[in-house]
Amino acid sequence: MSTSATTSRPAKLAFLTTGATAPFPSLLRSALQPTFIAALAQHGYTDFLLQYGTGGAAVLDTCISPDDEGKRVFNGVRIAGFDFRSDGLKDELLAAKGPIHKASADVSNVKDKKRKDPSRRSGNEGEANPTQDMAASKHAQNTEAVEGVVITHAGTGTILEGLRISIPMIVVPNPKLLDNHQEELAEEMGRMGYVVDCRLVGDDGKGGAEAGAENLVQALEEAEKSRRGSKEWPPREGGTKRSVGDVLDEEVWRGRLD
């Protein structure tokens, strides 16, 4: 495993979220494969932050073990994670957006340790907040951040937040959910050109995490291309913007959004 530091270049953050309720270990395992992290490095990403949800810490530890200082680096990409945020993921999405936030997505000082510091906002009491560390620190030779990408389960809340700030999104439905509308939402939003719809081969027990990583690599290629011609949200009709609720009702769920 490579532990070399990222060379001097603008900070670029990939943020992955599995959601706060249902575990999504297959997405985590696929995203933490060397194949996908190498693709992140190839596209100029310096940092990879994961909201991994219940049980996700063990997946992260298994795939990318920390060094003696509690840091995780692979192919020059710094990696950090947390379980959930009680007050949402807006800061993480803005950090991935980069130019709006003016925050350097630097996890070089993030350690996978629990620190008793009540000033840190976190889903777990006393746990370090990687995003605060990102915003507070900067690359030694960089003061600018460039737009990254969001990789998310097909949860409507995260998708809408990402659309509002116009950041490239890779949407991966969680097939383990009962009464699952995630696949329909991802497919429709992908068809409309607002997100990249991605499916993991490994979720049905065929192909495993490496096959899922290959699909994520292809989705990342599409997301990188999409930033050059991203569509405005919400869409205009007759020169007037429609509300997000109207768009979802009329074009996606037809009243089935939950």
Order of alpha helices (4+ residues) and beta strands (2+ residues): beta-alpha-alpha-beta-alpha-beta-beta-alpha-alpha-beta-alpha-beta-alpha-beta-alpha-beta-beta-alpha
